[in-house]
């Protein structure tokens, strides 16, 4: 007997807190028979899947050994053709630095329809959790989401030009995967933005182990090194950082942490 074709859904798991899942994401997870799970998806969210579902870790994290993307593509296609209800569970949002575009293209080329469920991206959740917006009628007329990690062989991001654009257009910069290359990022941004531009680094957004420090662009790398912050983290640069509630985090001043 031929088994009917299954289904595939790309689901954004958000930054980690299960309460930040959308209802649609929760329903997809609970209906899955196979889950292909990224490293940044919290265990609490994976635990929402049915007990009988098969959970396959397919981690992809900068600086660590990663599951090849081509292998993930094959797994998805094979499982759907075997009649499984596949959920590709991704941290944050599938279409914001989640390789969701690549996976949708591959699935469609294989003749497989795919559904995408958005998730709250870490840059937004991180600032919201600290009581500050990404845009503001007075301080920021827009926001730029940018990766701090380039694919091997790609030209490096022109941080000087990006900083000049952000200053001229009054934009907030939200940098993902930027901790490892922060020194170069900082040096480039300082060519277009003043050293006193507010900045905040947020590690493990929304999770109980979240850590964060508010600083300035000129002191960004030193703040990360001194506090031992690492990945996964987002770096937010712009005047909206002034709105971060000082009572919720460390605040750096000229005399140090207060």
ZICORGI-V200560 format. One record per residue. N is the residue number from 1. RES is the residue in one letter. SS is DSSP state (hx for helix, st for strand, lp for the rest). OMEGA is omega in radians with two decimals (none if undefined). Layout:
# ZICORGI-V200560
n->N res->RES ss->SS omega->OMEGA
n->N res->RES ss->SS omega->OMEGA
This chain:
# ZICORGI-V200560
n->1 res->X ss->lp omega->-3.12
n->2 res->X ss->lp omega->3.14
n->3 res->X ss->lp omega->-3.12
n->4 res->X ss->lp omega->3.13
n->5 res->X ss->lp omega->3.14
n->6 res->X ss->lp omega->-3.12
n->7 res->X ss->st omega->3.10
n->8 res->X ss->st omega->3.11
n->9 res->X ss->st omega->3.02
n->10 res->X ss->st omega->-3.02
n->11 res->X ss->st omega->3.03
n->12 res->X ss->st omega->-3.10
n->13 res->X ss->lp omega->-3.12
n->14 res->X ss->st omega->-3.03
n->15 res->X ss->lp omega->3.09
n->16 res->X ss->lp omega->3.13
n->17 res->X ss->lp omega->-3.11
n->18 res->X ss->hx omega->-3.11
n->19 res->X ss->hx omega->3.10
n->20 res->X ss->hx omega->3.05
n->21 res->X ss->lp omega->2.98
n->22 res->X ss->lp omega->3.09
n->23 res->X ss->hx omega->-3.14
n->24 res->X ss->hx omega->3.09
n->25 res->X ss->hx omega->3.14
n->26 res->X ss->hx omega->3.14
n->27 res->X ss->hx omega->3.13
n->28 res->X ss->hx omega->3.13
n->29 res->X ss->hx omega->-3.09
n->30 res->X ss->hx omega->3.13
n->31 res->X ss->lp omega->-3.04
n->32 res->X ss->lp omega->2.96
n->33 res->X ss->lp omega->3.06
n->34 res->X ss->st omega->3.06
n->35 res->X ss->st omega->3.04
n->36 res->X ss->st omega->-2.85
n->37 res->X ss->st omega->3.05
n->38 res->X ss->lp omega->-3.14
n->39 res->X ss->lp omega->-3.00
n->40 res->X ss->lp omega->3.07
n->41 res->X ss->lp omega->-3.07
n->42 res->X ss->lp omega->3.13
n->43 res->X ss->hx omega->-3.14
n->44 res->X ss->hx omega->3.12
n->45 res->X ss->hx omega->3.09
n->46 res->X ss->hx omega->-3.12
n->47 res->X ss->lp omega->3.11
n->48 res->X ss->lp omega->-3.14
n->49 res->X ss->lp omega->3.10
n->50 res->X ss->lp omega->-3.12
n->51 res->X ss->lp omega->-3.10
n->52 res->X ss->lp omega->-3.11
n->53 res->X ss->lp omega->3.09
n->54 res->X ss->st omega->-3.12
n->55 res->X ss->st omega->-3.10
n->56 res->X ss->st omega->3.09
n->57 res->X ss->st omega->3.10
n->58 res->X ss->lp omega->-3.01
n->59 res->X ss->lp omega->3.04
n->60 res->X ss->lp omega->-3.12
n->61 res->X ss->lp omega->-3.12
n->62 res->X ss->lp omega->3.10
n->63 res->X ss->lp omega->3.14
n->64 res->X ss->lp omega->3.07
n->65 res->X ss->lp omega->-3.04
n->66 res->X ss->lp omega->3.02
n->67 res->X ss->lp omega->-3.14
n->68 res->X ss->lp omega->-3.11
n->69 res->X ss->hx omega->3.13
n->70 res->X ss->hx omega->3.11
n->71 res->X ss->hx omega->3.10
n->72 res->X ss->hx omega->3.10
n->73 res->X ss->hx omega->-3.11
n->74 res->X ss->hx omega->3.13
n->75 res->X ss->hx omega->-3.12
n->76 res->X ss->hx omega->-3.10
n->77 res->X ss->hx omega->-3.12
n->78 res->X ss->hx omega->-3.11
n->79 res->X ss->hx omega->3.12
n->80 res->X ss->hx omega->-3.13
n->81 res->X ss->hx omega->3.08
n->82 res->X ss->lp omega->3.09
n->83 res->X ss->lp omega->-3.12
n->84 res->X ss->lp omega->3.00
n->85 res->X ss->st omega->-2.98
n->86 res->X ss->st omega->2.97
n->87 res->X ss->st omega->3.04
n->88 res->X ss->st omega->-2.99
n->89 res->X ss->st omega->-3.03
n->90 res->X ss->st omega->3.03
n->91 res->X ss->lp omega->3.13
n->92 res->X ss->st omega->3.14
n->93 res->X ss->lp omega->-3.10
n->94 res->X ss->lp omega->-3.05
n->95 res->X ss->lp omega->3.03
n->96 res->X ss->lp omega->-3.12
n->97 res->X ss->lp omega->-3.14
n->98 res->X ss->lp omega->-3.10
n->99 res->X ss->lp omega->3.13
n->100 res->X ss->hx omega->3.13
n->101 res->X ss->hx omega->3.12
n->102 res->X ss->hx omega->-3.07
n->103 res->X ss->hx omega->3.08
n->104 res->X ss->hx omega->3.13
n->105 res->X ss->hx omega->-3.11
n->106 res->X ss->hx omega->-3.12
n->107 res->X ss->hx omega->3.13
n->108 res->X ss->hx omega->3.11
n->109 res->X ss->hx omega->3.12
n->110 res->X ss->lp omega->3.12
n->111 res->X ss->lp omega->-3.09
n->112 res->X ss->lp omega->3.06
n->113 res->X ss->lp omega->-3.10
n->114 res->X ss->st omega->3.07
n->115 res->X ss->st omega->3.12
n->116 res->X ss->st omega->3.10
n->117 res->X ss->st omega->-3.11
n->118 res->X ss->lp omega->3.04
n->119 res->X ss->lp omega->3.12
n->120 res->X ss->lp omega->-3.12
n->121 res->X ss->lp omega->-2.99
n->122 res->X ss->hx omega->-3.12
n->123 res->X ss->hx omega->3.11
n->124 res->X ss->hx omega->-3.11
n->125 res->X ss->hx omega->-3.11
n->126 res->X ss->hx omega->-3.13
n->127 res->X ss->hx omega->3.10
n->128 res->X ss->hx omega->3.13
n->129 res->X ss->hx omega->3.12
n->130 res->X ss->lp omega->3.05
n->131 res->X ss->lp omega->-3.11
n->132 res->X ss->lp omega->3.13
n->133 res->X ss->lp omega->2.99
n->134 res->X ss->lp omega->3.06
n->135 res->X ss->lp omega->-3.10
n->136 res->X ss->st omega->-3.07
n->137 res->X ss->lp omega->-3.12
n->138 res->X ss->lp omega->-2.93
n->139 res->X ss->lp omega->-3.07
n->140 res->X ss->st omega->-3.09
n->141 res->X ss->lp omega->3.12
n->142 res->X ss->st omega->-3.12
n->143 res->X ss->st omega->3.09
n->144 res->X ss->st omega->3.01
n->145 res->X ss->st omega->-3.07
n->146 res->X ss->st omega->3.10
n->147 res->X ss->st omega->3.07
n->148 res->X ss->lp omega->-3.10
n->149 res->X ss->lp omega->-3.14
n->150 res->X ss->lp omega->3.06
n->151 res->X ss->lp omega->3.13
n->152 res->X ss->lp omega->-3.14
n->153 res->X ss->lp omega->3.11
n->154 res->X ss->lp omega->3.06
n->155 res->X ss->lp omega->3.14
n->156 res->X ss->lp omega->3.09
n->157 res->X ss->lp omega->3.10
n->158 res->X ss->lp omega->-3.07
n->159 res->X ss->hx omega->3.10
n->160 res->X ss->hx omega->-3.14
n->161 res->X ss->hx omega->3.13
n->162 res->X ss->hx omega->3.12
n->163 res->X ss->hx omega->3.13
n->164 res->X ss->hx omega->3.11
n->165 res->X ss->hx omega->-3.14
n->166 res->X ss->hx omega->-3.14
n->167 res->X ss->hx omega->-3.10
n->168 res->X ss->hx omega->-3.07
n->169 res->X ss->hx omega->-3.13
n->170 res->X ss->lp omega->-3.10
n->171 res->X ss->st omega->2.97
n->172 res->X ss->st omega->3.06
n->173 res->X ss->st omega->3.06
n->174 res->X ss->st omega->-3.01
n->175 res->X ss->st omega->3.09
n->176 res->X ss->st omega->3.06
n->177 res->X ss->lp omega->-3.06
n->178 res->X ss->lp omega->-3.05
n->179 res->X ss->lp omega->-3.10
n->180 res->X ss->lp omega->-3.12
n->181 res->X ss->lp omega->-3.00
n->182 res->X ss->hx omega->-3.11
n->183 res->X ss->hx omega->3.13
n->184 res->X ss->hx omega->3.12
n->185 res->X ss->hx omega->3.14
n->186 res->X ss->hx omega->-3.13
n->187 res->X ss->hx omega->3.14
n->188 res->X ss->hx omega->-3.12
n->189 res->X ss->hx omega->-3.14
n->190 res->X ss->lp omega->3.07
n->191 res->X ss->lp omega->-3.13
n->192 res->X ss->lp omega->3.14
n->193 res->X ss->lp omega->3.13
n->194 res->X ss->lp omega->-3.10
n->195 res->X ss->lp omega->-3.11
n->196 res->X ss->lp omega->3.10
n->197 res->X ss->lp omega->-3.12
n->198 res->X ss->st omega->3.11
n->199 res->X ss->st omega->3.05
n->200 res->X ss->st omega->3.08
n->201 res->X ss->st omega->-3.09
n->202 res->X ss->st omega->-3.13
n->203 res->X ss->st omega->3.12
n->204 res->X ss->lp omega->-3.07
n->205 res->X ss->lp omega->3.02
n->206 res->X ss->lp omega->-3.11
n->207 res->X ss->lp omega->-3.14
n->208 res->X ss->lp omega->-3.13
n->209 res->X ss->lp omega->3.13
n->210 res->X ss->lp omega->3.03
n->211 res->X ss->st omega->-3.11
n->212 res->X ss->st omega->3.10
n->213 res->X ss->st omega->3.06
n->214 res->X ss->st omega->-3.05
n->215 res->X ss->st omega->3.04
n->216 res->X ss->st omega->3.12
n->217 res->X ss->hx omega->-3.12
n->218 res->X ss->hx omega->-3.10
n->219 res->X ss->hx omega->-2.99
n->220 res->X ss->hx omega->-3.08
n->221 res->X ss->hx omega->3.12
n->222 res->X ss->hx omega->3.13
n->223 res->X ss->hx omega->3.13
n->224 res->X ss->hx omega->-3.11
n->225 res->X ss->hx omega->-3.08
n->226 res->X ss->hx omega->-3.10
n->227 res->X ss->hx omega->3.09
n->228 res->X ss->lp omega->3.12
n->229 res->X ss->lp omega->-3.13
n->230 res->X ss->lp omega->-3.14
n->231 res->X ss->lp omega->-0.01
n->232 res->X ss->lp omega->-3.13
n->233 res->X ss->st omega->3.01
n->234 res->X ss->st omega->3.09
n->235 res->X ss->st omega->3.12
n->236 res->X ss->st omega->-3.09
n->237 res->X ss->st omega->3.10
n->238 res->X ss->lp omega->-3.07
n->239 res->X ss->hx omega->3.13
n->240 res->X ss->hx omega->3.14
n->241 res->X ss->hx omega->3.09
n->242 res->X ss->hx omega->-3.13
n->243 res->X ss->hx omega->3.12
n->244 res->X ss->lp omega->-3.11
n->245 res->X ss->lp omega->-3.05
n->246 res->X ss->hx omega->-3.11
n->247 res->X ss->hx omega->-3.06
n->248 res->X ss->hx omega->-3.01
n->249 res->X ss->lp omega->3.07
n->250 res->X ss->st omega->3.09
n->251 res->X ss->st omega->-3.13
n->252 res->X ss->st omega->3.06
n->253 res->X ss->st omega->-3.13
n->254 res->X ss->lp omega->-3.11
n->255 res->X ss->lp omega->3.13
n->256 res->X ss->st omega->-3.09
n->257 res->X ss->st omega->-3.11
n->258 res->X ss->lp omega->none
